[in-house]
Structures are given as C-alpha cells and as structure tokens.
C-alpha cells in the first residue's frame, strides 16, 4: 500500500485560458479514505483522472508512494479504478471480467483463480461468475466492477461516483460495504462524489472543491463544525446552513447581530473576536444550521437574548423530525429542523431561539469564517 | 521527421557534438552552390540521405529527407577525411532505411499486411476520388469479405510511440479475439476490425424478461468496454467510435470516413465524451454542414438571453433533461434535485427566453441552440 501526494497540480485544457484544476496540494496517507466532494464542474473528477493517468497533468508533481508518476501510464501506476459507468466487458463473463487485468499482467492461472474466487466471496457474487454483465442487476454489476479492482490488490483504489447509478436503497447498502471493504483491505482510497452523505459517512478526510480550487481539507466533523468559508458551510449539511446578512453593533458592552426580524446577542467569546478584528458597525453574514434553531420552551427560556419571531410558510413533517420553512428571519427563507412531534402547522406564527454558541459568522467581502484561525 | 535515437551513439563515435536542424531543399541547394566541397550528386536530383556539404570548417550531412525539407546534421569538419564522411553517410542511409521499414522488419505477416492496408487506406482517405473497394491483392483470401465490426481509435497521449503496433495488437487480441485486424492510420490513429462473434449473445436465454438489446446497444456496450480497457490497461484516455458491421473488403474506406467524421463531430459537439456513436450524432452531422456564418446568425437571432445558456447549472440541467427524453421526474432524480427545483429552473428558462422545453417544438429549438452554441462558443 502507499500514500499519494499531489504537489501544485494544475489542469489546463488546450484552448481554455482558465485552469480546470488550480494548485491542488494534497498529502493522502497510506490506508486513508479520502473523499473529493463538490458541485459538478468543480474539478474533483479531473483531479481523480489525473491521479489515474487518464488525463495528463499540465503542471505539478504526482507521487504514488515515493514514485513520481506524472509520465507513468495508467496500467503501470499500480492503481485500480471504479467508475460511475462501471463499464464491464460485455463479451466476457463475470469471472473473465475480473481475471482480465491479471491475465494481462501474466499472473499464473492458479493465482488468478484464487484471487477471483476470494474477491467474489467477499462481494457475494460467487454464484454469478459464469454470467455475462447483461444478465446482472445494477447492484451486481457494481460489485463486479469492484471485484475487478480488488483482485488487482493495488496500492490505491480510485473511485469516481461509483454508486450514482444505483437506487437509493442499494446505494446506502453499497456505501457501507465499500467502507467495510476498504478498511478490511487496508488500501488507500480516493473517492469522488457530489453526495455529501457519502462524503460524511465514508471519508477519513474530505476535500471540498469549487471552481478547480480546494476550499477545505478536513475531517467530516471539522468540516461540519468549522467550515472555513461560506461555500463549505453551505455545501456540507442537508438542509443547508441558513445565511442571514446583518450588522454587528455594540450596545452597553453587549455585541448584537441585527438583521430584518433579528436582534440577537453574540456570546462573549465570539464578541471579543469581533471587537478585536474590527467588525463592530460592519455588515457580515451569520450562518445558522437548521438544527441550531430551537422551538423547545426550555431552550427559549434559557436563551432570552436570541429569540426570533417567524411565520411558518410550510411545515414538512418527516415523522422523526420536521422542517419549518420560515419567513421573517432576515430577508430570505430560513429552514429550521425541529422535533417531529412539535405540532407546528403551515401558516403558524412561532417563537424560536438561535443557538448563538453554534452560529458561524462570515466576512461579507471575503466570505471567510471570521473565527477560523 | 522522426526522433533521432541514433544521435547520441553517433556523437560518441564521432567524438564531437552533433546538431540536427531542419532546412528547406532550395536552401540546401543554395548552400551547396557556395560550398567548398560537396558529395558527388547531380544538382537536379532529389537530395538523398547521406549527402553532405563542407563549408567554413563545418560539415552538414542529410539525415532525413522528403520533397520539401531536410533534417541536416551539423558538426565540426576539421579532422574528418573522405572515408569518415562516406562511412557516416552510409550509416545514416541505413538508419533511414531501418526507420522506414522498421515496423515491417521482423514483423508478422499480419502486421505487414496491416501496414500495407494502412498506407492504401490513408491514400484513399486523402484522395479526391477514393477507390472504395480493396484491391484483390490485399483481401487475404476470403477473410476480409466477411462482415466485421469497425472501430476507430484515436489516442490522446503524446507519449504514444509509433512502434506501439505489436503491443496494441496483442492487447486487442487478448481482449476481443484473435480474429481482429488492426490497421494503423495516422500517428495515434488506428482502425480496428473486430469479429461479429462479439455481438453473439449466448446468455440470451437467461434474460427472459429483459428488453431485447438492439444492434446499436450491443455495439455501444462493446465500445464502452473496449474504451474502459484501453484507458485503464493501456495508455490512458482515448477516443473510440464504432459503427455497424460491414465487410472490410467492401467497406474499409466508407467505414473509416464515417468513423473519422463521427469522432470529429463527437469531439466538437460533446467535449468530455470519449465514445462516439454515429447514430447518436445525426443532428450534429446536419448542423455541422451549415456554414459557420449562418449558424452564428441563427444563434444571434434566436437567443434573447444568451447568458442563460452559458450558466453551467442551466446547461447541465438541459442536457440531462434531453438525455432523459424530457422526463421531469427522472431528470430531477439524476440531478439529485427536488422536482420543484427542476420545474423552477425550466420556468425561469421559459420566462427569460420564451422557450418552454416541456413543449416538443421548443425542446427541439433549445436542443439545436445548445449544440450550435457549443460550437460557436469555441470558435
């Protein structure tokens, strides 16, 4: 097994003056499960394809282990890829599909047989070895594609949205299986997805990308709790973080955040930072996660300085929880996630409290998190 | 002009630095007129490899030549006698011959035939009035009269060398079948003929309830599999086109023309796609035939809000919507957005452009606008 190191990687396509991937630096540890996540066109797949050798690197250095592999062909990089399309070889049966790469690498027949059968056992597809891909379901095909990667026993697995062609139920199941599998095989894995649930549940670390730039590389917890900028804050989490534009002011020693329908007190720790960084009197953006807006009486009583009043546009009850689409907090619709048994209905007027210890404040110009060091 | 792999060893033998430069034939003749010594050669003859000129203590010797230009070696001529020069000229002639026939030397019969076919085919593709049927001499008995599946492969990587033929042929034989024909065309371009047996479906009986696969579906899945294999087990990204089976003897030129056009259209209209299928590019073919000025004029007239079509989100929304036959639910699912979000985007488009892609007539217009926009944008 091996780590993967990207040093100042750029991708520029001919005829385009803008780079698709800009100055990507990553040090992926041996056995790590790293997820690249971001909206479509953010450069995550291009980055993976450069690691795979499917795209030439315009600038920068790529190391697999200690080997510089910029000019090494994909087949010689000791990697195995699983892609969204999981293009199986249609004229070969499952066994032949899994054995082909080993055959090319001149493995002995007995070794090939051992590896294929072991992988088939792990993936529970032993009974399908004689079938052609056409006779398999989507989930089974995906397992074969994984099997084809596993038998190679590569230094690194590269996966590009491998589950996106599966239905929701199967996707959940395969998600857990891939996590289990990579842990068991202890193989470094780089996984591309646009699905933040996959990112949050599978990754040891997550890289959030936008417009070809890395926005933040961190553990799932850090990304969720300490986003570096508005983009990361809005991208990670569903429903997304709410953003309210307002002004910071200081009255009688208390720092307050004011916006249409909002006049709340900023806790002292955060207030001190705002003072020291010169934000008093300035406009900034407050980010509040839906679960940090509370309707429970106990919380309201304990937070008299962060009460807001709002009208419920729509109340979506999912059973265990309820999403409230609210008017009156700032100028845009705000979503709150409350208890499914709260009994709140469409059109109701509600009193809520913001958990000001958990809100994030962003500079309006740079969009960076003010509390990030 | 090729790479000069022999340059280093020659430098070592000659014990002096050698420089390769490219000059035009008339320039060479001009220098020859002024030179102190020249190799015996009639001024009217074509300049051949090994010819040399000595002037101002420098020696220039032709390493490669074609009708228009020459690759010339330049070196200090101080201590070289006539024998040295003749010996070097002889070596260069041998090196040039070796390069010319390198691919054929030690090559198998099938490889020799493939190179001959490639040369013939290339000539026909460049000719104004190509000959469409293969000459009898090249048909190898009856083999090329049977229908086969034609693929055109274009490699992207600049690292692909000229001498890759045996490796690629071996790879294709192990992947597709022994019964393939690989014909080299331009550098990094190959015409591959695969056997019809690839389309045979031995598992058909297992698929009682499955929808019957069309010939196009089968060809597409073979192309996808082949592309995946070439990308991961060979040199990386490549473009691949496939078309309906035809006998190579009769359809060699026709298939090559069609596949080249397919890859050209695919790369032009669908950047980022690597597998190109002619039956999926009918509209693109038609639009490509419209003169550029007419296309631009049409775009100008039909786009009320050009910027809306430039937005990546709108582009991907519309492309997914069209690829899923204008099915709202499927599109929302594929894009991982709520159905209402998709409807909002489509309403926004309607509001801004007056085109409602849920209506067939407008959908056709928007599809055409998108295709034209992609091409004009790049010009």
HADDOCK unambig.tbl for C-alpha pairs under 7 A between the chains (distance, minus, plus):
assign (segid A and resid 53 and name CA) (segid B and resid 236 and name CA) 5.91 0.50 0.50
assign (segid A and resid 54 and name CA) (segid B and resid 231 and name CA) 6.66 0.50 0.50
assign (segid A and resid 54 and name CA) (segid B and resid 236 and name CA) 4.35 0.50 0.50
assign (segid A and resid 54 and name CA) (segid B and resid 237 and name CA) 4.84 0.50 0.50
assign (segid A and resid 55 and name CA) (segid B and resid 237 and name CA) 6.55 0.50 0.50
assign (segid A and resid 73 and name CA) (segid B and resid 235 and name CA) 5.14 0.50 0.50
assign (segid A and resid 73 and name CA) (segid B and resid 236 and name CA) 6.63 0.50 0.50
assign (segid A and resid 74 and name CA) (segid B and resid 232 and name CA) 5.80 0.50 0.50
assign (segid A and resid 74 and name CA) (segid B and resid 233 and name CA) 6.73 0.50 0.50
assign (segid A and resid 74 and name CA) (segid B and resid 234 and name CA) 6.81 0.50 0.50
assign (segid A and resid 74 and name CA) (segid B and resid 235 and name CA) 6.07 0.50 0.50
assign (segid A and resid 74 and name CA) (segid B and resid 236 and name CA) 5.84 0.50 0.50
assign (segid A and resid 75 and name CA) (segid B and resid 232 and name CA) 5.88 0.50 0.50
assign (segid A and resid 75 and name CA) (segid B and resid 233 and name CA) 4.74 0.50 0.50
assign (segid A and resid 75 and name CA) (segid B and resid 234 and name CA) 5.85 0.50 0.50
assign (segid A and resid 87 and name CA) (segid B and resid 224 and name CA) 6.15 0.50 0.50
assign (segid A and resid 87 and name CA) (segid B and resid 225 and name CA) 5.43 0.50 0.50
assign (segid A and resid 87 and name CA) (segid B and resid 228 and name CA) 6.42 0.50 0.50
assign (segid A and resid 88 and name CA) (segid B and resid 225 and name CA) 5.67 0.50 0.50
assign (segid A and resid 89 and name CA) (segid B and resid 222 and name CA) 6.94 0.50 0.50
assign (segid A and resid 89 and name CA) (segid B and resid 225 and name CA) 4.56 0.50 0.50
assign (segid A and resid 90 and name CA) (segid B and resid 221 and name CA) 6.40 0.50 0.50
assign (segid A and resid 90 and name CA) (segid B and resid 222 and name CA) 6.03 0.50 0.50
assign (segid A and resid 90 and name CA) (segid B and resid 225 and name CA) 6.53 0.50 0.50
assign (segid A and resid 91 and name CA) (segid B and resid 198 and name CA) 6.12 0.50 0.50
assign (segid A and resid 132 and name CA) (segid B and resid 203 and name CA) 6.79 0.50 0.50
assign (segid A and resid 135 and name CA) (segid B and resid 206 and name CA) 6.77 0.50 0.50
assign (segid A and resid 135 and name CA) (segid B and resid 207 and name CA) 6.18 0.50 0.50
